[in-house]
Amino acid sequence: MYSLSYSSWYHELGFAQPLRFDLELGVALGQVSVDVPGYQDQEYTHWNVGLSRVMRRVALDLRFFEATDEWPSFLGDPAGDSWVLSASYGFPFAN
C-alpha cells in the first residue's frame, strides 16, 4: 500500500530533556498521512515517551510507543501499545 508512486506527509514534534545520572527523557508526537487514489486516505497519529542513557559506547533506551493506525502489517499491529528496550553500540573509527 505504501509505495513510491503515492504521496504522503509525515511530521513529528519531539523534545529531549537531559536529567541527572546521565539520563535523558525524550517524547515525540507525530502524524502520517498517505493519499492512495481509489482508497480511503490513510492517516494516523503516534506518540512515544522514554528514557535513554549513554555509557561509554553503549546507548540504552526504554520507550513506550502508541499509535492509532488500523492497518496491521508483517511488522505487527501498529495500533497496539508497546514497550521497547533497545541497545546500540558505537564503533570507533580511525582517522
KOLMAR-54584 format. One record per residue (C-alpha): residue in one letter; chain; z, y, x. Coordinates in Angstrom, 2 decimals, padded with zeros to 5 digits, always signed. Layout:
<pts>
residu = A	chaine = A	up = Z	north = Y	east = X $
...
</pts>
This chain:
<pts>
residu = M	chaine = A	up = +000.00	north = +000.00	east = +000.00 $
residu = Y	chaine = A	up = +000.81	north = +002.45	east = +002.80 $
residu = S	chaine = A	up = -002.41	north = +002.98	east = +004.66 $
residu = L	chaine = A	up = -004.17	north = +005.48	east = +006.87 $
residu = S	chaine = A	up = -006.61	north = +006.25	east = +004.05 $
residu = Y	chaine = A	up = -003.93	north = +007.78	east = +001.78 $
residu = S	chaine = A	up = -001.99	north = +010.99	east = +002.18 $
residu = S	chaine = A	up = +001.78	north = +011.13	east = +002.43 $
residu = W	chaine = A	up = +004.59	north = +013.59	east = +003.10 $
residu = Y	chaine = A	up = +007.83	north = +012.89	east = +004.89 $
residu = H	chaine = A	up = +010.59	north = +015.38	east = +005.52 $
residu = E	chaine = A	up = +014.12	north = +014.94	east = +006.77 $
residu = L	chaine = A	up = +017.11	north = +017.15	east = +007.40 $
residu = G	chaine = A	up = +019.60	north = +015.90	east = +009.97 $
residu = F	chaine = A	up = +022.84	north = +017.05	east = +011.52 $
residu = A	chaine = A	up = +024.82	north = +015.78	east = +014.52 $
residu = Q	chaine = A	up = +028.33	north = +016.87	east = +015.49 $
residu = P	chaine = A	up = +029.99	north = +015.89	east = +018.78 $
residu = L	chaine = A	up = +033.53	north = +014.54	east = +018.33 $
residu = R	chaine = A	up = +036.39	north = +013.59	east = +020.63 $
residu = F	chaine = A	up = +036.31	north = +010.40	east = +022.71 $
residu = D	chaine = A	up = +032.55	north = +010.75	east = +023.38 $
residu = L	chaine = A	up = +031.69	north = +010.04	east = +019.73 $
residu = E	chaine = A	up = +029.03	north = +011.76	east = +017.65 $
residu = L	chaine = A	up = +028.85	north = +011.99	east = +013.87 $
residu = G	chaine = A	up = +025.30	north = +012.03	east = +012.50 $
residu = V	chaine = A	up = +023.99	north = +012.48	east = +008.95 $
residu = A	chaine = A	up = +020.46	north = +012.71	east = +007.58 $
residu = L	chaine = A	up = +018.75	north = +013.18	east = +004.21 $
residu = G	chaine = A	up = +015.03	north = +012.54	east = +003.83 $
residu = Q	chaine = A	up = +012.25	north = +012.10	east = +001.30 $
residu = V	chaine = A	up = +008.95	north = +010.19	east = +001.39 $
residu = S	chaine = A	up = +006.05	north = +010.89	east = -000.97 $
residu = V	chaine = A	up = +002.82	north = +008.83	east = -000.95 $
residu = D	chaine = A	up = -000.25	north = +009.64	east = -003.05 $
residu = V	chaine = A	up = -002.27	north = +006.48	east = -003.80 $
residu = P	chaine = A	up = -005.25	north = +007.02	east = -006.17 $
residu = G	chaine = A	up = -005.08	north = +004.73	east = -009.21 $
residu = Y	chaine = A	up = -001.36	north = +004.06	east = -008.80 $
residu = Q	chaine = A	up = +001.75	north = +005.92	east = -009.76 $
residu = D	chaine = A	up = +002.77	north = +008.25	east = -006.93 $
residu = Q	chaine = A	up = +005.45	north = +006.70	east = -004.76 $
residu = E	chaine = A	up = +008.40	north = +008.91	east = -003.91 $
residu = Y	chaine = A	up = +011.85	north = +008.03	east = -002.68 $
residu = T	chaine = A	up = +014.87	north = +009.63	east = -001.09 $
residu = H	chaine = A	up = +017.04	north = +008.13	east = +001.63 $
residu = W	chaine = A	up = +020.18	north = +009.14	east = +003.47 $
residu = N	chaine = A	up = +022.41	north = +007.85	east = +006.24 $
residu = V	chaine = A	up = +025.68	north = +008.64	east = +007.96 $
residu = G	chaine = A	up = +027.04	north = +007.12	east = +011.15 $
residu = L	chaine = A	up = +028.96	north = +007.27	east = +014.40 $
residu = S	chaine = A	up = +027.44	north = +006.92	east = +017.86 $
residu = R	chaine = A	up = +028.89	north = +006.53	east = +021.32 $
residu = V	chaine = A	up = +027.20	north = +006.50	east = +024.72 $
residu = M	chaine = A	up = +028.92	north = +004.59	east = +027.53 $
residu = R	chaine = A	up = +027.01	north = +004.95	east = +030.80 $
residu = R	chaine = A	up = +023.59	north = +003.49	east = +029.94 $
residu = V	chaine = A	up = +024.58	north = +001.78	east = +026.68 $
residu = A	chaine = A	up = +024.50	north = +003.54	east = +023.32 $
residu = L	chaine = A	up = +026.19	north = +002.04	east = +020.24 $
residu = D	chaine = A	up = +025.52	north = +003.29	east = +016.72 $
residu = L	chaine = A	up = +027.16	north = +002.18	east = +013.45 $
residu = R	chaine = A	up = +025.39	north = +003.68	east = +010.45 $
residu = F	chaine = A	up = +025.30	north = +003.33	east = +006.66 $
residu = F	chaine = A	up = +021.85	north = +003.66	east = +005.02 $
residu = E	chaine = A	up = +020.89	north = +004.04	east = +001.34 $
residu = A	chaine = A	up = +017.54	north = +004.71	east = -000.36 $
residu = T	chaine = A	up = +016.06	north = +004.96	east = -003.86 $
residu = D	chaine = A	up = +012.77	north = +003.12	east = -003.16 $
residu = E	chaine = A	up = +011.98	north = +000.38	east = -005.68 $
residu = W	chaine = A	up = +009.24	north = -001.45	east = -003.74 $
residu = P	chaine = A	up = +010.64	north = -004.36	east = -001.67 $
residu = S	chaine = A	up = +008.60	north = -005.37	east = +001.37 $
residu = F	chaine = A	up = +008.71	north = -008.05	east = +004.04 $
residu = L	chaine = A	up = +011.37	north = -005.90	east = +005.75 $
residu = G	chaine = A	up = +013.74	north = -006.26	east = +002.77 $
residu = D	chaine = A	up = +014.80	north = -004.25	east = -000.26 $
residu = P	chaine = A	up = +014.80	north = -000.55	east = +000.71 $
residu = A	chaine = A	up = +016.84	north = +000.39	east = -002.37 $
residu = G	chaine = A	up = +019.79	north = -001.62	east = -001.11 $
residu = D	chaine = A	up = +022.57	north = -000.06	east = +000.91 $
residu = S	chaine = A	up = +023.05	north = -001.39	east = +004.42 $
residu = W	chaine = A	up = +025.38	north = -001.12	east = +007.35 $
residu = V	chaine = A	up = +023.52	north = -001.31	east = +010.66 $
residu = L	chaine = A	up = +025.05	north = -001.72	east = +014.11 $
residu = S	chaine = A	up = +022.60	north = -001.06	east = +016.92 $
residu = A	chaine = A	up = +022.87	north = -001.11	east = +020.70 $
residu = S	chaine = A	up = +020.45	north = +000.46	east = +023.18 $
residu = Y	chaine = A	up = +020.25	north = +000.26	east = +026.95 $
residu = G	chaine = A	up = +018.61	north = +002.89	east = +029.15 $
residu = F	chaine = A	up = +016.88	north = +001.62	east = +032.30 $
residu = P	chaine = A	up = +016.91	north = +003.88	east = +035.36 $
residu = F	chaine = A	up = +013.54	north = +004.95	east = +036.75 $
residu = A	chaine = A	up = +012.93	north = +005.54	east = +040.45 $
residu = N	chaine = A	up = +011.35	north = +008.88	east = +041.46 $
</pts>
